[in-house]
Amino acid sequence: MGRTIEWSERTQLLRDALSAGGAFLVSVDASGRPNPMTIGWAQVGIVWGRPILTVYVRKSRYTHACIRASKSFTVSVPRPGELSKELALCGSKSGRELDKMKAAGLVALPGRRVDTPVVDGCVLYYECRIVARTQQELVDFEAGDVVERFYPTGNPHLVVCGEILSAYAVDRP
């Protein structure tokens, strides 16, 4: 499934997906069940001399507890405009109440380098080992407009930095 690429090769696909409906962040819950969550924010770059993919998860999300207890996560990037119903479900329902993989009709494929699976049917995949987690606090924000716009009721994000261990792409017409 897909050919290995350099971590930096197709970041435009990630940017396009994040701007057009999102990508799937997959973590695993305590029972080992994959839990996909739709993300609209992510960063790719070099931190600590390593390729890092940074994702953001609010405290209120079921994924917050899953990723706090995990050693890895994956990001599966659909082509913009594809898997939109599945992304909508994974962004609006909680894994606390239902198996989102099953409810969305998604297929989990084993990760190549991590224990966390990826979502079949995407065009770009990242497998990451968690390097650091930092819980944002509202007092740390200097730009008041960020708090007003994104955290009007509190609920700041857990910032999760994952070392990219594997990146691969599926070339489809």
PyMOL commands that set and color helices and strands:
alter all, ss='L'
color gray80, all
select helices_A, chain A and resi 11-19+62-68+84-92+100-104+138-140+144-150
alter helices_A, ss='H'
color red, helices_A
select strands_A, chain A and resi 3-4+23-28+34-39+42-47+50-58+72-77+108-109+118-119+124-135+157-169
alter strands_A, ss='S'
color yellow, strands_A
deselect
rebuild
show_as cartoon
